[in-house]
Amino acid sequence: MKEKHLLILGVWLLFSIAGVADCGQPSEASVEILRFTFQPSSITVSAGTTIIWTNLDPVVHTVTADDGSFDSGSIASNDGRFERTFAEPGRYQYHCTFHPTMKGEVVITGTESSDPPAGGPQVGLEPMASGFAAPIEFVSAQDGTGRMFLVDQTGLVKIVKSDGTVLDEPFLDLRDRMVGLNSGYDERGLLGLAFHPGFSENGRAFAFYSAPLRPGAPKGWSCTNHLSEFTVFADDPNKADVNSEKVLLVVDKPQLNHNGGTITFGPDGYLYVPLGDGGGANDAGAGHAASGNGQDTGSILGKILRIDVDNVSRDKPYGIPADNPFVGQEGVLPEIYALGFRNPWRITFDTKGDRSLFVSDAGQNLWEEVDQVAKGGNYGWNIREGTHCFDPGNPNESPQSCPDVDSRGLKLSDPVIEYGHDRGSVVVGGYMYRGKALPEFAGKYIFGDWSNGFSRGNGTLLLATPSSEGLWHLEEIGIAGYAGGRVGSFIRSFGMDDQGEIYMLTSDQAGPTGTTGKILKLVPA
C-alpha cells in the first residue's frame, strides 16, 4: 500500500511539474542574500514553486515569515541555503531576525490569473497587523482614543493602535477560564466583545466565551457559554480586571458548533446577543426540541436576545426591555428579540440610515443567508434554509413546499441576501459601508464567505446592493494583487473603525492555532 501511494504521488508530481512548465512557470526560483539584502526583494511565482535562498554574505541570516508561517533558522554564511515550496496563493512577507531592516516578499499567483475578475468592483488590502491565531472580532470602544480591540478566539483581546502597533499586554485574557479548544477546528472560544455606550466614563466591557461545562448541566454536553461583564482598571485604561467578572447569562451547549458570537449594543442602548441552535446538524438530536430549538419559543437557543444591562430584575442580573416583542406571552422567553436562526454568529447595526440590524446566519448543506432582522421576526430555521424549504430528514434537497408561517401563525421572514454553496461554504457577516475611502460602496453591504473548502483558505469578498423588492443584488469584490481576486486565506470576520472604514480578519489555519492571523484594511484598488 505504501509503495502504491508513493507511485501515485510520483505520477502526480510529474504531472504537476509538467503542468507548471507548460504554463511557462519554473518549478524553482532563487533569491540571493547578498550585502545584507534579499535579491530580488520581491518575487512573483506560481503555486507549487520552490524558492531557494542562498546566503552569500560572510555572516549568518534568517528567512523568517512576518506571520510566523515559516522560519529558516540560522542560514550559514558563504553558500548556506534554505528552501521552501509555496503551495497556496497569497503574499508572504519575511525578514531576517538578526537584521530586521532586511525585508522580502514572495507573491504566489496560483494557477489562476493574479488579477481580479474584470469589470466588477475591486479593492486593495492594506496590512495593518499580524501574528494572531484566530482573529474573530476587531471593534472600537468609541471612546475617542482611536484604538481598536482585536478579539482572538483563543481567549485574548489585544489593543491595536491606529498605526498598527499591537500592545504586548492583553486588554483581557480569558484563556484559563475557557474550555479547551481543538486546534484543527472549533467554533467555541472567545467569540464576542462589546463596550457599554458609556464606556469612556464607566469602563464596562462585556464578553461572550465558552467555559467548561458547569456542574448540573446535562452530562456529556460540550460547554457552557458565558455572557460576562468586566470593568477596566481605574488607573490603566488598557487593562480590564479579569477578577471583576460578573456572569450575566450561562448557556449550556449540547454540541461544540453553533455558538453564536458577536455581541453588540444597539442604537437603543440595549445589548443584543446571538445564540446558535445548539449545534450538530438539522437542529435535531440530543439537546434539541422536537420542533428544533430555532422554532421553540421556550428555548434560548437559535435566537437573538435583547437585554438591559443597566437594570437588574428581581430574578436575573439584567433587565428585560419593556418593548421586547414577547414580554408577557405565555411559553415565550421574554429575552427573545427574534427567532428561527441556525448559527447567527456575526451581527452588526447600520451606523446610518434606519440603523437596521444585519445578521449572517450560517447555513447547512445548501444555502447561506443574511437577514435584516426586525423585532419579533421569525427567520425560518429549521423550516427553511434561506428562502428554500428544509427537510431535516433529507438536507441535501430543498422540498418543493413547506409552511410559510410558524406554530403561532406568524409569517416567516425571508433573508435579504442568499447564495448557494457553489459560491462558498459559510457566510461571514460584515457591515453596511458608511466610510469615505470607498465611495462606490456607500450604502452597500460588504461581507464575505469563509472559504470554498476546508483544505486551504480561499475566502471570497462579497458586496450586496439593497433592493426594494426581493433579494439584494450580489456580486464578488475582486482583490487587486491577489490570485483570482481572492484573499487566499480563510476569512474569519470583519471589523469597522470610528471612521466607518472596514477591515478583513484572516488566517491560513481553519482552527484556532498558529500565528497566521492578520488584520487587513480595505482600501482603493
MOUR-V362467 format. One record per backbone hydrogen bond with DSSP energy under -0.5 kcal/mol. NH is the residue of the N-H (numbers start at 1). CO is the residue of the C=O. Records with the same first field share a line. If there is no record, write none. Layout:
NH->CO / CO
//
This chain:
5->1
6->2
7->3
8->4
9->5
10->6
11->7
12->8
13->9
14->10
15->11
16->12
17->13
18->14
19->15
20->16
21->17
22->18
23->19
24->21
25->20
29->50
31->52
32->39
33->54
34->32 / 37
39->32 / 37
43->105
45->43 / 107
48->86
49->46 / 86
50->27
51->49 / 84
52->29
53->51 / 82
54->31
55->80
56->33 / 54
57->33
61->75
64->62 / 95
65->70
66->93
68->65
72->63
75->61
76->74
78->57
79->55
80->55 / 76
82->53
84->51
86->49
87->85
90->108
92->106
93->91
94->104
95->64
96->99 / 102
97->95
102->99
103->101
104->94
105->41
106->92
107->43
108->90 / 106
109->45 / 107
120->117
123->478
124->523
126->521
127->125
128->519
129->519
131->517
132->517
136->151
137->151
138->494
139->149
141->147
148->160
149->139
150->148 / 158
151->137 / 149
152->150 / 156
153->134
155->152
156->152
157->172
158->150
160->148
161->159 / 165
164->161
167->159 / 165
171->157
172->157
174->155
177->174
178->174 / 175
179->210
183->181
190->153
191->189 / 208
192->208
194->206
196->204
199->196
201->198
202->198
203->199
205->230
206->194
207->228
208->192
209->226
210->189
211->209 / 224
217->214
221->218
222->253
223->253
224->211
225->251
226->209
227->249
228->207 / 226
229->246
230->205
231->241
232->203
233->239
236->233
239->236
240->171
241->231
242->240
244->241
245->242
246->229
248->227 / 246
249->227
251->225
253->223
255->278
261->274
262->345
264->272
266->270
269->266
271->307
272->264
273->305
274->262
275->303
277->342
278->258
284->281
288->285
292->289
295->292
296->292
297->295
299->296
302->276
303->275 / 300
304->338
305->273 / 303
306->335
307->271
308->319
309->307
311->308
313->316 / 318
319->308
321->319
324->321
326->336
327->324
329->326
332->329
333->297
336->333
337->304
338->304
339->377
340->294 / 302
341->302
345->343
346->360
348->358
350->356
355->352
357->373
358->348 / 356
359->371
360->346
361->359 / 369
362->343 / 360
368->419
369->361
370->417
371->359
373->357 / 371
376->337
377->374
379->339 / 377
381->340
383->380
384->380
385->388
388->385
389->399
390->383
392->390
394->391
397->394
399->397
406->410
409->406
412->404
413->378
416->370
417->370
419->368
421->366
423->420
424->420
428->448
429->427
431->446
433->444
434->500
435->500
439->436
441->438
442->439
443->433
444->441
445->464
446->431 / 444
447->445 / 462
448->428
449->460
450->426
459->489
460->449
462->447
463->475
464->445
465->473
466->464
472->416
473->465
475->463
477->461
478->121 / 476
479->485
480->123 / 478
482->479
484->113
485->482
486->483
487->459
490->507
491->450
492->490 / 505
493->505
495->503
496->138
497->501
500->497
503->495
504->520
505->493
506->504 / 518
507->490
512->182
513->511
517->132
518->506
519->129
520->504
521->126
522->502
523->124
//
